Amino acid sequence: MRKFKKYPNRRLYDVQESRYVTVEDLRKIILAGDAISVQDSKSEKDLTRTVLLQIISEQEGEGHEPILTNRVLEQLIRFYGDAMQGMVGRYIEQSIMTFLEHQERYRQRMQDFSGAEPLNLMRKALEQNMEFWNRFTNSSLDKKRRE
């Protein structure tokens, strides 16, 4: 986890690399797969969520289509203070993790498919078709023999 400090002048400091960074730099770090933690330099209050929300807001401000629509945000606001609040957060997190797992499997299949040689793909398809027809023919013959 990459740690950052946020100073009163609103500047962000990368503790690991000993340099100042921008919110855009944090976005790129997150895109690279790293988790971040942002703390106030004086109070040591955790500001991570605030910075993450700022990144989302800036992405939408740049014209990217919102993932969290107004309707979704309104509903999320309604869950705060509700008995279901904790469960909703866990449900959303689990749903996103499941989506990411499916997305990764899909990417891997597409990579396997696109990385394969066309002749090998054709051969594999033909083998699968032959296997299907052999099973179909054998089951038809077995059925006729039993009659």
Secondary structure, 3 states (H helix, E strand, C coil): CEEEEECCCCCEEECCCCEEECHHHHHHHHHCCCCEEEEECCCCCECHHHHHHHHHHHHHHCCCCCCCCHHHHHHHHHHCCCCCHHHHHHHHHHHHHHHHHHHHHHHHHHHHHHHCCHHHHHHHHHHHHHHHHHHHHHHHHHHHHHC
